[in-house]
């Protein structure tokens, strides 16, 4: 080997050592930087016809694709659970604890106690005022809780909007990095830094949506959601948009892109968790509050009256005067199917707006009844005709006179009519009945109407104490204009109704409806969300362990070990000195050769 070739090889070796030293220094400097992976350099010999003439270098990074994929999946799961946990904790905090005095059960208990006091002291003006005050506190508690649920919903909506923006930014960033990596590869440049940045963007993206990152042969990465939606393909980035209906869609020129949550394209990540909170969990809380409000209003204002036995020849059944039914009030028929010897219940709901029809069985919480909406606006003959159509030929329905509806068996022995009753809301404070609307829906009576949509929906935000009772608390006692001083009829009936009346309620979340008192339901509601929050926290804690383990495994595979790098640096210094010594020796040899000529 000639001297010039030796010089070239030594100089090339010196450059390799310098590059390796720079890379080790960079590793040490970036050791604590998130997403930075350990870089190593390898040298390959360059050969000519005369043999080895120099070296070329390749930079690679320490990276475990399998562990990275597991980490992105775990991150999406953790973010999904965290999003739900954040709001379940707030709901639990909002409702309080039954042990330490939850706001709603406490307010109901105080109102009930004051009602019982009034029942024993009906002529006490102070007791009457105290009932109004505690009723006002109860209504305001429901108003406040409902308002807080709305605030939480608005907060979730803001987070969803911000999350969509972040997804769009990250998909575009990954797409841009794909392009940069392809360009760098074509120029034989180091791409490891770009790959680190891209992996970090993918990991960040998995906080919002569950993703699968598939490395492609050209150096790019194809990113899809775990539900199959392509987010990044080479240089193409999918963008999402949040529609006016609150649905997250694939952005399109027509605005009709797929609903990524509703169609299952996105099932994990914080966006999926937030949408579940907004569309399922918070409406469930609001529905429970509305049921409490409706239960309070109805227990005190509604009266159920049985019909009168009626016959026609061999046909038997009942008749009832339906003149005092308000929209939303009900007629309830019970009968026995003689073929199966099973008793069945049919609920007829009065409506005054035909556009509200038909109603469904879910429009009452009773899991055992069949529900029909009956339009009362067309007169009593029309009411009887509609009920006949609903029941069929096994029954005989007629409007015998005025507003009286009679339901008999059809004379076929197929059914036996067991009972007919009506549930009516008191819409007069001194109408002669014990029931009275202590609570109203704003300025309207709460009757359970469906005429303008379900009156139940959002009731907790609107419930208030009847303004007539607020103005004149004696109406809590005086059920007629001639009620005697000290009459216990109304306050006793109200106190008993509040403590004893059972209504169908449902906690939702897959749990069936059951009959319970309002006090019991309010306590169950608080306990339910405490349990939900506790369970969610356990899921978060368990996932945190998985996340920590995977992060540790990723660090073991990719993180920089500064001790190892320092050792490399010492070795490289020796290599540098050796190459420099070779060059120095060759220079001396060349000097000697030149001087000898």
Backbone torsions as a table, in degrees:
resi	resn	phi	psi	omega
1	UNK	NA	131.4	-178.2
2	UNK	-75.3	165.1	-179.5
3	UNK	-63.8	-39.4	-178.6
4	UNK	-64.3	-38.9	178.0
5	UNK	-66.2	-39.7	178.8
6	UNK	-63.1	-40.7	177.8
7	UNK	-62.3	-43.2	179.9
8	UNK	-61.7	-42.9	-179.3
9	UNK	-66.1	-42.5	-179.5
10	UNK	-66.2	-40.4	179.6
11	UNK	-65.7	-39.5	178.3
12	UNK	-65.4	-40.0	177.8
13	UNK	-63.1	-36.9	178.5
14	UNK	-64.0	-40.0	178.5
15	UNK	-65.9	-40.4	177.8
16	UNK	-61.3	-43.2	-179.6
17	UNK	-65.0	-40.7	177.6
18	UNK	-62.0	-43.5	179.6
19	UNK	-63.8	-42.6	179.4
20	UNK	-65.0	-39.1	178.6
21	UNK	-63.7	-42.1	178.5
22	UNK	-63.0	-38.7	-179.0
23	UNK	-68.5	-42.0	178.1
24	UNK	-63.4	-41.5	178.5
25	UNK	-61.6	-40.7	178.2
26	UNK	-64.7	-40.2	177.6
27	UNK	-58.8	-45.5	-178.0
28	UNK	-65.5	-42.4	-177.4
29	UNK	-65.6	-34.0	-175.3
30	UNK	-102.0	13.5	-174.1
31	UNK	-57.2	-32.8	-176.8
32	UNK	-98.8	7.5	-179.2
33	UNK	-82.6	127.0	179.0
34	UNK	-58.9	133.3	175.5
35	UNK	84.7	-6.4	179.8
36	UNK	-79.7	132.3	179.0
37	UNK	-108.9	149.1	178.8
38	UNK	-60.8	132.4	179.2
39	UNK	-107.8	140.8	175.5
40	UNK	-129.6	153.9	-179.7
41	UNK	-119.3	139.0	177.0
42	UNK	-124.8	144.2	-178.2
43	UNK	-108.8	138.7	176.1
44	UNK	-121.5	137.6	-179.1
45	UNK	-70.4	147.1	174.1
46	UNK	-108.8	123.5	-174.6
47	UNK	-115.3	145.5	172.7
48	UNK	-126.3	-173.6	-179.1
49	UNK	-63.5	-23.6	-179.3
50	UNK	-89.4	-3.5	-179.9
51	UNK	114.7	-154.4	-177.7
52	UNK	-66.4	128.3	-178.9
53	UNK	-122.5	-7.7	179.8
54	UNK	170.1	-166.5	-177.1
55	UNK	-136.5	150.0	170.2
56	UNK	-123.8	155.9	-174.1
57	UNK	-120.9	152.6	174.3
58	UNK	-132.3	131.8	178.7
59	UNK	-99.9	133.2	176.5
60	UNK	-131.4	166.6	-178.5
61	UNK	-124.2	154.3	176.9
62	UNK	-83.4	114.9	-174.4
63	UNK	-154.1	132.9	178.5
64	UNK	-113.5	103.1	-175.3
65	UNK	-61.9	-38.6	-177.7
66	UNK	-64.2	-45.0	178.9
67	UNK	-66.4	-38.4	178.7
68	UNK	-61.3	-42.9	178.1
69	UNK	-61.6	-41.7	178.0
70	UNK	-64.5	-36.9	-179.2
71	UNK	-67.9	-40.9	178.9
72	UNK	-65.5	-39.2	177.1
73	UNK	-63.7	-44.5	179.3
74	UNK	-64.7	-38.8	179.6
75	UNK	-62.4	-42.1	178.7
76	UNK	-63.4	-42.5	178.6
77	UNK	-64.3	-44.4	179.7
78	UNK	-62.4	-40.9	-179.6
79	UNK	-67.4	-38.8	176.5
80	UNK	-60.6	-48.0	-179.6
81	UNK	-67.1	-39.6	-180.0
82	UNK	-63.7	-41.3	-179.4
83	UNK	-60.4	-45.4	178.7
84	UNK	-67.0	-41.7	-176.9
85	UNK	-62.6	-39.5	-179.8
86	UNK	-55.6	-44.6	-175.9
87	UNK	-85.1	-29.5	174.6
88	UNK	-65.8	-35.9	175.7
89	UNK	-62.8	-41.1	-179.6
90	UNK	-68.3	-38.0	177.0
91	UNK	-64.1	-44.9	179.3
92	UNK	-60.4	-43.6	178.9
93	UNK	-65.6	-38.0	-179.6
94	UNK	-63.5	-44.6	-176.2
95	UNK	-79.9	-26.2	179.0
96	UNK	83.4	-170.5	-176.3
97	UNK	-118.2	139.4	177.8
98	UNK	-64.1	-28.6	-179.7
99	UNK	-73.0	-36.8	-175.6
100	UNK	-102.4	7.7	176.4
101	UNK	95.1	72.5	177.5
102	UNK	-63.8	142.8	-171.1
103	UNK	-57.7	-49.7	-173.5
104	UNK	-69.7	-52.0	176.8
105	UNK	-58.8	-35.2	179.5
106	UNK	-64.9	-43.0	179.7
107	UNK	-65.8	-39.9	178.1
108	UNK	-64.9	-42.6	-179.7
109	UNK	-62.6	-42.4	179.6
110	UNK	-64.0	-41.6	178.5
111	UNK	-63.7	-43.2	179.9
112	UNK	-62.9	-41.7	179.2
113	UNK	-63.1	-42.8	179.6
114	UNK	-66.5	-34.1	176.6
115	UNK	-65.8	-39.5	178.9
116	UNK	-66.9	-37.9	176.5
117	UNK	-62.3	-43.2	178.7
118	UNK	-63.8	-36.7	179.2
119	UNK	-61.8	-31.2	179.0
120	UNK	-89.8	-15.4	-179.5
121	UNK	-135.5	58.8	-173.2
122	UNK	-61.5	-23.6	-178.5
123	UNK	-91.9	6.0	-179.0
124	UNK	-87.3	114.7	177.5
125	UNK	-62.8	-37.9	179.4
126	UNK	-62.0	-41.1	179.5
127	UNK	-66.1	-38.5	177.9
128	UNK	-62.9	-45.6	179.9
129	UNK	-64.6	-38.0	-179.5
130	UNK	-63.4	-36.9	176.3
131	UNK	-63.7	-44.3	178.5
132	UNK	-60.8	-42.3	-178.9
133	UNK	-64.3	-46.5	-178.4
134	UNK	-69.8	-32.5	175.3
135	UNK	-65.6	-38.1	178.1
136	UNK	-65.2	-42.7	177.4
137	UNK	-60.9	-41.9	-179.8
138	UNK	-63.4	-46.9	179.0
139	UNK	-62.5	-42.5	-179.5
140	UNK	-68.3	-32.1	175.3
141	UNK	-62.8	-44.6	176.6
142	UNK	-63.7	-41.8	177.7
143	UNK	-59.2	-46.0	-176.8
144	UNK	-66.2	-43.8	179.0
145	UNK	-62.8	-42.5	178.7
146	UNK	-63.7	-41.0	177.8
147	UNK	-63.2	-39.2	179.3
148	UNK	-65.6	-37.8	176.5
149	UNK	-63.0	-40.8	177.0
150	UNK	-62.8	-41.9	178.2
151	UNK	-61.3	-42.6	177.9
152	UNK	-61.9	-41.2	179.3
153	UNK	-62.6	-40.6	178.2
154	UNK	-65.3	-39.1	178.1
155	UNK	-63.0	-42.8	178.4
156	UNK	-62.6	-43.2	-179.4
157	UNK	-61.1	-39.6	176.9
158	UNK	-63.2	-43.6	179.7
159	UNK	-63.8	-37.9	177.8
160	UNK	-63.1	-45.4	179.5
161	UNK	-60.7	-44.2	178.5
162	UNK	-65.3	-37.9	178.6
163	UNK	-64.1	-40.5	177.6
164	UNK	-62.0	-42.2	178.4
165	UNK	-61.5	-41.0	-179.8
166	UNK	-66.5	-40.7	177.3
167	UNK	-59.6	-44.9	-179.5
168	UNK	-63.4	-40.4	178.5
169	UNK	-64.0	-43.7	-176.4
170	UNK	-71.4	-40.0	178.5
171	UNK	-64.1	-37.7	177.5
172	UNK	-67.7	-38.3	178.8
173	UNK	-64.0	-44.3	179.2
174	UNK	-63.8	-40.9	177.6
175	UNK	-60.7	-44.7	179.4
176	UNK	-63.6	-39.9	179.0
177	UNK	-66.7	-35.7	173.9
178	UNK	-56.0	-46.5	-179.3
179	UNK	-64.0	-42.9	-178.9
180	UNK	-64.5	-38.5	-179.7
181	UNK	-66.8	-42.6	178.2
182	UNK	-60.7	-43.6	179.9
183	UNK	-64.5	-44.5	-179.3
184	UNK	-63.1	-39.7	178.3
185	UNK	-62.4	-38.2	-179.7
186	UNK	-66.3	-20.7	-180.0
187	UNK	-104.8	13.6	-179.4
188	UNK	54.5	32.7	-179.5
189	UNK	-92.4	161.3	177.9
190	UNK	-69.2	126.5	-179.1
191	UNK	-111.1	2.2	-172.8
192	UNK	-63.6	-36.5	178.1
193	UNK	-64.7	-40.7	177.7
194	UNK	-65.8	-37.4	178.4
195	UNK	-65.8	-39.7	176.1
196	UNK	-59.7	-46.5	-178.9
197	UNK	-62.3	-39.4	-179.8
198	UNK	-67.6	-42.9	179.0
199	UNK	-64.0	-37.5	178.6
200	UNK	-66.0	-37.2	177.0
201	UNK	-66.8	-39.1	178.2
202	UNK	-64.8	-42.2	179.0
203	UNK	-64.5	-39.8	176.9
204	UNK	-64.2	-40.2	179.6
205	UNK	-61.6	-35.5	-178.1
206	UNK	-68.5	-13.1	172.2
207	UNK	-66.9	-29.6	-174.8
208	UNK	-98.7	-38.1	179.4
209	UNK	-141.9	143.7	175.7
210	UNK	-67.7	128.6	-174.7
211	UNK	-128.6	158.7	172.2
212	UNK	-126.3	120.8	-178.3
213	UNK	-104.8	118.8	-176.8
214	UNK	-112.7	110.6	177.2
215	UNK	-64.1	136.8	-179.9
216	UNK	-106.2	161.7	-175.0
217	UNK	-65.2	-22.7	-178.9
218	UNK	-88.6	7.5	178.7
219	UNK	93.9	-9.3	177.7
220	UNK	-83.6	173.0	176.0
221	UNK	-126.1	131.2	175.7
222	UNK	-97.0	123.5	-176.0
223	UNK	-112.6	124.5	175.7
224	UNK	-126.4	158.6	171.3
225	UNK	-76.0	161.4	178.6
226	UNK	-65.3	-14.7	176.4
227	UNK	-92.0	-0.1	173.7
228	UNK	102.8	3.8	178.3
229	UNK	-82.7	124.7	177.9
230	UNK	-75.2	121.3	179.0
231	UNK	-98.4	-38.7	178.4
232	UNK	-138.9	128.1	175.2
233	UNK	-134.4	104.4	-175.2
234	UNK	58.3	-113.1	-178.0
235	UNK	-98.8	6.5	-177.8
236	UNK	-98.5	128.8	-179.8
237	UNK	-118.8	126.7	175.7
238	UNK	-79.4	137.5	177.2
239	UNK	-111.9	146.1	177.9
240	UNK	-107.1	161.1	177.8
241	UNK	-142.3	146.8	178.4
242	UNK	-102.0	111.7	-176.0
243	UNK	-76.6	167.7	177.5
244	UNK	-62.0	-22.1	178.4
245	UNK	-86.0	3.5	178.3
246	UNK	84.6	-1.4	-178.4
247	UNK	-86.5	141.2	176.4
248	UNK	-89.1	118.8	-176.1
249	UNK	-122.4	158.6	169.9
250	UNK	-69.5	126.4	-178.5
251	UNK	-63.0	133.0	178.6
252	UNK	-146.9	161.1	-178.2
253	UNK	-65.8	-26.4	-178.7
254	UNK	-90.9	-11.9	-178.7
255	UNK	74.4	15.3	-177.4
256	UNK	-117.6	31.9	178.3
257	UNK	-63.7	165.4	-176.5
258	UNK	-62.9	140.7	172.2
259	UNK	-75.0	105.3	-168.6
260	UNK	-69.4	-28.0	177.7
261	UNK	-83.3	-48.3	-176.4
262	UNK	-62.8	-30.9	-178.9
263	UNK	-93.6	1.8	177.5
264	UNK	80.2	13.1	177.8
265	UNK	-72.1	-27.0	175.2
266	UNK	-127.8	118.7	-176.3
267	UNK	-123.6	-6.1	179.1
268	UNK	-142.7	178.7	-172.9
269	UNK	90.5	166.4	-174.7
270	UNK	-63.6	-32.1	-179.2
271	UNK	-62.4	-44.0	178.6
272	UNK	-63.3	-40.5	179.0
273	UNK	-65.3	-42.8	-179.3
274	UNK	-66.2	-40.8	178.4
275	UNK	-63.8	-38.2	177.5
276	UNK	-64.4	-40.3	177.0
277	UNK	-62.1	-47.3	-176.7
278	UNK	-68.1	-42.6	-170.9
279	UNK	-95.4	-17.4	-176.8
280	UNK	-122.8	-54.5	-171.7
281	UNK	-71.1	-51.8	-178.4
282	UNK	-66.5	-40.3	173.2
283	UNK	-60.7	-32.0	177.4
284	UNK	-65.2	-42.8	176.9
285	UNK	-62.3	-46.2	-179.2
286	UNK	-61.5	-40.9	179.0
287	UNK	-62.8	-39.1	178.1
288	UNK	-64.8	-42.8	177.3
289	UNK	-62.4	-40.2	179.0
290	UNK	-64.1	-37.9	178.8
291	UNK	-65.5	-37.5	176.3
292	UNK	-63.4	-46.1	-179.6
293	UNK	-61.2	-45.2	-179.9
294	UNK	-65.8	-40.1	179.2
295	UNK	-62.4	-42.2	177.7
296	UNK	-62.5	-49.3	-177.7
297	UNK	-62.1	-47.4	-175.2
298	UNK	-70.5	-38.6	-178.1
299	UNK	-59.2	-35.5	-176.1
300	UNK	-90.6	-22.7	-173.3
301	UNK	-109.6	-16.1	-174.7
302	UNK	-97.1	143.4	175.8
303	UNK	-128.6	131.4	177.4
304	UNK	-103.4	127.5	-177.4
305	UNK	-124.2	133.9	179.2
306	UNK	-79.3	148.9	177.1
307	UNK	-76.9	178.1	-179.0
308	UNK	-104.1	136.7	178.9
309	UNK	-58.8	139.5	-178.6
310	UNK	-142.6	150.8	177.5
311	UNK	-138.5	162.0	172.1
312	UNK	-150.4	100.2	-173.8
313	UNK	65.8	-123.9	179.2
314	UNK	-89.9	-5.5	-179.5
315	UNK	-84.2	139.6	-177.9
316	UNK	-132.2	151.9	178.6
317	UNK	178.2	-141.7	-176.1
318	UNK	-143.6	156.5	173.2
319	UNK	-127.8	157.3	-177.6
320	UNK	-153.9	145.9	176.5
321	UNK	-86.1	116.5	-175.3
322	UNK	-101.3	15.1	-173.1
323	UNK	-65.5	-27.5	-175.0
324	UNK	-96.5	10.7	177.5
325	UNK	-75.1	126.9	171.8
326	UNK	-91.1	164.7	177.0
327	UNK	-58.1	126.2	-177.3
328	UNK	102.1	-20.8	174.9
329	UNK	-72.0	166.4	-168.6
330	UNK	-133.0	152.2	162.9
331	UNK	-108.2	134.4	-178.6
332	UNK	-121.7	122.8	179.0
333	UNK	-109.0	131.6	171.3
334	UNK	-118.0	137.8	179.3
335	UNK	-148.8	162.2	178.1
336	UNK	-109.9	128.1	173.4
337	UNK	-80.0	108.9	-172.6
338	UNK	-68.0	-25.2	-179.5
339	UNK	-67.8	-35.5	-177.7
340	UNK	-112.0	-5.9	-178.2
341	UNK	55.8	39.0	178.2
342	UNK	-115.3	138.9	178.3
343	UNK	-87.7	139.4	-178.2
344	UNK	-128.7	156.5	-178.3
345	UNK	-124.6	135.8	175.2
346	UNK	-124.2	130.4	178.1
347	UNK	-110.7	123.1	176.3
348	UNK	-103.7	117.8	-176.9
349	UNK	-100.4	126.9	179.6
350	UNK	-76.1	131.6	172.7
351	UNK	-130.9	153.4	177.2
352	UNK	-115.0	7.5	-179.9
353	UNK	-133.4	108.3	-175.0
354	UNK	-60.8	-22.6	-179.1
355	UNK	-68.9	-14.4	178.0
356	UNK	-77.9	-12.2	-177.2
357	UNK	-89.9	155.2	-3.0
358	UNK	-82.8	158.3	170.8
359	UNK	-90.8	166.0	179.1
360	UNK	-119.2	167.5	179.6
361	UNK	-60.3	-26.7	-179.5
362	UNK	-76.2	-5.2	179.8
363	UNK	-76.3	-8.8	163.7
364	UNK	-122.0	153.3	-178.6
365	UNK	-84.6	-8.8	177.0
366	UNK	-63.8	115.6	-176.7
367	UNK	-74.9	-8.0	-172.4
368	UNK	-106.9	-0.5	-176.0
369	UNK	-105.2	160.5	170.9
370	UNK	-106.3	131.1	-171.1
371	UNK	-109.1	134.1	172.1
372	UNK	-131.1	134.1	172.2
373	UNK	-87.2	133.9	-178.9
374	UNK	-120.2	124.7	179.1
375	UNK	-78.8	112.9	-177.8
376	UNK	-89.1	-1.8	-172.7
377	UNK	-77.6	-12.5	-175.2
378	UNK	-98.3	7.5	178.8
379	UNK	100.3	168.0	-171.7
380	UNK	-73.2	-32.1	176.1
381	UNK	-63.5	-39.1	178.1
382	UNK	-66.2	-39.0	178.1
383	UNK	-60.4	-47.4	179.7
384	UNK	-61.5	-41.6	-179.8
385	UNK	-62.8	-42.1	179.8
386	UNK	-65.0	-41.1	179.1
387	UNK	-65.4	-39.4	177.5
388	UNK	-60.2	-44.9	179.6
389	UNK	-61.8	-40.2	-178.9
390	UNK	-67.3	-39.1	-175.0
391	UNK	-84.2	-30.9	-179.8
392	UNK	88.1	-174.1	-169.3
393	UNK	-75.9	-7.6	176.6
394	UNK	-76.4	-4.5	-179.9
395	UNK	-127.8	159.7	174.2
396	UNK	-125.1	114.5	-175.9
397	UNK	-115.3	135.5	-180.0
398	UNK	-148.8	158.5	172.2
399	UNK	-104.1	93.8	-170.2
400	UNK	-70.6	-35.1	177.2
401	UNK	-169.4	149.4	176.7
402	UNK	48.5	-120.3	-179.0
403	UNK	-107.4	19.9	-178.6
404	UNK	-85.6	128.7	177.2
405	UNK	-111.1	127.9	179.4
406	UNK	-117.0	132.8	177.2
407	UNK	-124.1	117.6	178.4
408	UNK	-118.9	165.1	170.7
409	UNK	-67.2	160.2	-174.4
410	UNK	-84.0	5.5	179.5
411	UNK	78.9	13.0	-178.2
412	UNK	-103.9	-0.5	-176.4
413	UNK	64.8	11.7	179.9
414	UNK	-77.5	-28.9	-178.6
415	UNK	-138.6	158.8	170.5
416	UNK	-123.4	122.6	179.5
417	UNK	-77.5	118.6	-174.6
418	UNK	-96.2	-28.0	-177.6
419	UNK	-175.7	156.4	176.0
420	UNK	-144.3	126.4	-179.1
421	UNK	-138.4	166.4	176.5
422	UNK	-129.5	146.4	173.9
423	UNK	-117.9	118.8	-170.6
424	UNK	-123.8	138.8	177.1
425	UNK	-89.1	132.2	176.5
426	UNK	-72.1	119.4	179.9
427	UNK	-114.9	17.8	174.3
428	UNK	-136.3	131.5	-175.8
429	UNK	-73.3	-26.3	179.6
430	UNK	-129.0	52.4	-178.4
431	UNK	-90.2	5.8	177.7
432	UNK	93.0	0.0	178.3
433	UNK	-109.5	155.7	-178.3
434	UNK	-69.5	-34.7	-179.2
435	UNK	-65.8	145.1	177.1
436	UNK	-153.0	148.0	-179.7
437	UNK	-80.0	87.9	175.8
438	UNK	-67.8	-37.7	178.9
439	UNK	-112.5	141.9	178.8
440	UNK	-127.7	165.4	175.7
441	UNK	-92.9	88.3	-171.1
442	UNK	63.5	-123.6	178.0
443	UNK	-94.2	0.7	-178.5
444	UNK	-102.3	153.6	172.7
445	UNK	-74.0	144.9	175.7
446	UNK	-88.6	114.2	-179.0
447	UNK	-120.0	-2.7	-175.9
448	UNK	80.4	25.8	-175.2
449	UNK	-62.9	150.5	173.7
450	UNK	-116.3	6.6	-172.4
451	UNK	-61.5	-39.0	178.8
452	UNK	-114.7	36.1	-168.7
453	UNK	96.7	172.7	-177.3
454	UNK	-67.9	121.2	178.3
455	UNK	-66.1	-23.0	179.1
456	UNK	-64.3	-35.9	-173.7
457	UNK	-64.1	119.6	178.4
458	UNK	78.1	9.5	-176.6
459	UNK	-58.8	-36.3	-177.8
460	UNK	-59.9	-28.1	179.8
461	UNK	-79.5	-16.7	-174.1
462	UNK	-113.1	-14.4	-173.4
463	UNK	-61.3	140.9	176.2
464	UNK	-151.0	169.1	176.7
465	UNK	-76.2	136.7	178.3
466	UNK	-48.9	120.3	-175.2
467	UNK	-60.5	-29.3	179.0
468	UNK	-68.1	-36.6	178.3
469	UNK	-74.4	-36.4	176.6
470	UNK	-60.1	-41.1	179.4
471	UNK	-71.2	-37.6	-177.4
472	UNK	-134.2	85.8	-178.1
473	UNK	-58.9	-19.1	-179.8
474	UNK	-64.6	-15.9	177.2
475	UNK	-65.2	-15.2	174.2
476	UNK	-68.7	-14.9	179.9
477	UNK	-117.0	-43.0	-172.2
478	UNK	-82.2	93.9	-177.9
479	UNK	-83.2	-7.6	173.6
480	UNK	-147.9	171.6	179.8
481	UNK	-71.7	-10.3	-178.3
482	UNK	-116.2	17.7	179.0
483	UNK	-62.4	132.6	-178.9
484	UNK	-77.3	149.6	177.8
485	UNK	-59.8	132.3	178.6
486	UNK	85.6	5.5	178.8
487	UNK	-66.5	128.0	-176.6
488	UNK	-95.1	1.3	-171.9
489	UNK	-56.0	-57.1	-175.6
490	UNK	-70.5	-52.2	-177.7
491	UNK	-60.8	-34.9	177.4
492	UNK	-66.8	-43.8	179.3
493	UNK	-62.7	-40.4	179.9
494	UNK	-67.4	-43.2	179.2
495	UNK	-63.0	-42.8	179.2
496	UNK	-66.0	-41.6	-179.5
497	UNK	-62.3	-40.5	-178.6
498	UNK	-66.3	-38.6	-176.0
499	UNK	-88.6	-26.4	-171.0
500	UNK	-111.9	-26.8	-174.9
501	UNK	-62.4	128.8	176.7
502	UNK	-107.2	132.7	178.9
503	UNK	-125.5	156.7	175.8
504	UNK	-74.9	127.4	177.5
505	UNK	-135.8	159.7	177.6
506	UNK	-141.3	135.8	175.3
507	UNK	-80.2	-14.3	-178.8
508	UNK	77.4	-163.5	179.4
509	UNK	63.2	28.9	179.6
510	UNK	91.1	-5.7	179.0
511	UNK	-85.0	137.6	-177.8
512	UNK	-75.3	162.5	178.4
513	UNK	-76.5	150.8	175.2
514	UNK	-150.5	161.4	179.6
515	UNK	-85.1	131.1	-179.5
516	UNK	-157.4	163.2	174.6
517	UNK	-77.2	160.5	-179.6
518	UNK	-63.9	-40.1	178.7
519	UNK	-60.6	-45.9	179.9
520	UNK	-63.8	-40.4	-179.4
521	UNK	-65.0	-42.0	179.7
522	UNK	-61.7	-41.1	177.0
523	UNK	-65.7	-39.7	179.0
524	UNK	-63.9	-38.1	178.7
525	UNK	-60.7	-47.1	179.2
526	UNK	-61.7	-45.5	-179.5
527	UNK	-64.8	-37.6	-179.3
528	UNK	-59.6	-48.2	-176.4
529	UNK	-74.8	-28.1	173.2
530	UNK	-63.4	-41.2	177.8
531	UNK	-66.5	-41.2	178.4
532	UNK	-62.0	-43.6	-179.8
533	UNK	-64.7	-40.7	-179.8
534	UNK	-65.1	-44.7	179.0
535	UNK	-62.2	-42.4	-179.2
536	UNK	-64.9	-39.1	178.7
537	UNK	-63.6	-37.1	177.2
538	UNK	-63.3	-43.0	177.8
539	UNK	-61.7	-40.9	178.7
540	UNK	-63.6	-44.6	-179.5
541	UNK	-62.5	-42.9	179.8
542	UNK	-64.5	-42.0	179.8
543	UNK	-68.5	-30.6	178.6
544	UNK	-62.5	-36.4	177.7
545	UNK	-64.0	-44.5	178.3
546	UNK	-62.2	-43.4	-178.9
547	UNK	-63.3	-41.7	179.6
548	UNK	-64.2	-41.9	-180.0
549	UNK	-64.5	-43.3	-179.6
550	UNK	-68.5	-37.6	176.5
551	UNK	-63.0	-39.8	178.2
552	UNK	-64.7	-41.7	178.6
553	UNK	-64.5	-38.4	178.9
554	UNK	-66.4	-39.0	177.7
555	UNK	-66.0	-40.0	178.0
556	UNK	-60.3	-35.8	-177.5
557	UNK	-81.2	-29.9	-168.2
558	UNK	-125.6	-22.5	-172.8
559	UNK	-70.6	155.4	179.8
560	UNK	-81.0	131.7	172.4
561	UNK	-98.6	106.4	-173.6
562	UNK	-63.4	-33.0	178.6
563	UNK	-62.9	-44.3	178.8
564	UNK	-63.3	-41.3	-178.7
565	UNK	-65.8	-38.0	177.6
566	UNK	-64.6	-37.5	176.2
567	UNK	-63.3	-42.7	177.0
568	UNK	-60.2	-40.0	-177.4
569	UNK	-63.0	-40.4	177.7
570	UNK	-63.7	-42.7	178.8
571	UNK	-63.2	-41.9	-178.6
572	UNK	-66.0	-34.4	176.2
573	UNK	-61.7	-38.4	178.0
574	UNK	-66.7	-43.3	178.8
575	UNK	-61.8	-40.7	-179.9
576	UNK	-63.1	-43.8	179.8
577	UNK	-62.3	-39.6	-179.4
578	UNK	-64.6	-45.9	179.2
579	UNK	-64.1	-39.0	179.1
580	UNK	-65.4	-38.4	178.9
581	UNK	-64.9	-38.6	177.4
582	UNK	-61.7	-46.4	-180.0
583	UNK	-63.3	-38.6	179.3
584	UNK	-65.1	-42.5	179.5
585	UNK	-64.4	-43.4	179.1
586	UNK	-63.0	-37.5	178.0
587	UNK	-63.9	-42.2	179.1
588	UNK	-63.1	-39.6	179.7
589	UNK	-64.2	-42.1	179.6
590	UNK	-66.3	-39.8	178.0
591	UNK	-61.4	-43.6	179.8
592	UNK	-62.7	-41.0	-179.3
593	UNK	-64.7	-43.1	-179.0
594	UNK	-65.0	-42.6	-177.2
595	UNK	-68.4	-21.2	-178.1
596	UNK	-83.5	-10.1	-178.2
597	UNK	-81.5	NA	NA
